[in-house]
Amino acid sequence: MSAEQRAQVETREVVCTHCDRPIEIPVTAMSVNCRHCHRRVIIEDITIKSYHAVTRLATAGKVEVSKRGQVVAQVRVNDLVVDGTVKGDVQVLGRVRVSKHGKVFGNVECRALAVQPGAQLLGHVHVDPEFAPEPKARAGSEEDDELA
């Protein structure tokens, strides 16, 4: 690919799911390495249709939990739609939508929240249109030394 072609690649900005710093990525990317913390950042949207238990579920995209879907994890995503069940704390940079069949058991931090009648939401809720996690310093970086 020539320098001219690289300059024409459309990009967008996302926030790293590990260090919470902004990174610029090609629009077509499904995952990238963060230039700040050098960890893999998943960009693609995820649909959960069955039981899914992990320590942490993170994507700079959208997660949809279908009616029969169950997530047991700390969740860190761009947008979240819950038609099934989520057990664990949720941190969303955009909007959370919990349908009438949806259940969320855990604390929720987000910019916007829509809860339909009949939905279950058990935990502390923090909704702030300006919500953005504080960028985390990388281990061994100069920032860590300044904070000490």
PyMOL commands that set and color helices and strands:
alter all, ss='L'
color gray80, all
select helices_A, chain A and resi 3-7+142-147
alter helices_A, ss='H'
color red, helices_A
select strands_A, chain A and resi 11-15+22-26+31-33+40-42+46-48+51-58+62-65+70-77+79-82+85-87+90-92+95-98+103-105+108-110+112-115+120-122+125-127
alter strands_A, ss='S'
color yellow, strands_A
deselect
rebuild
show_as cartoon
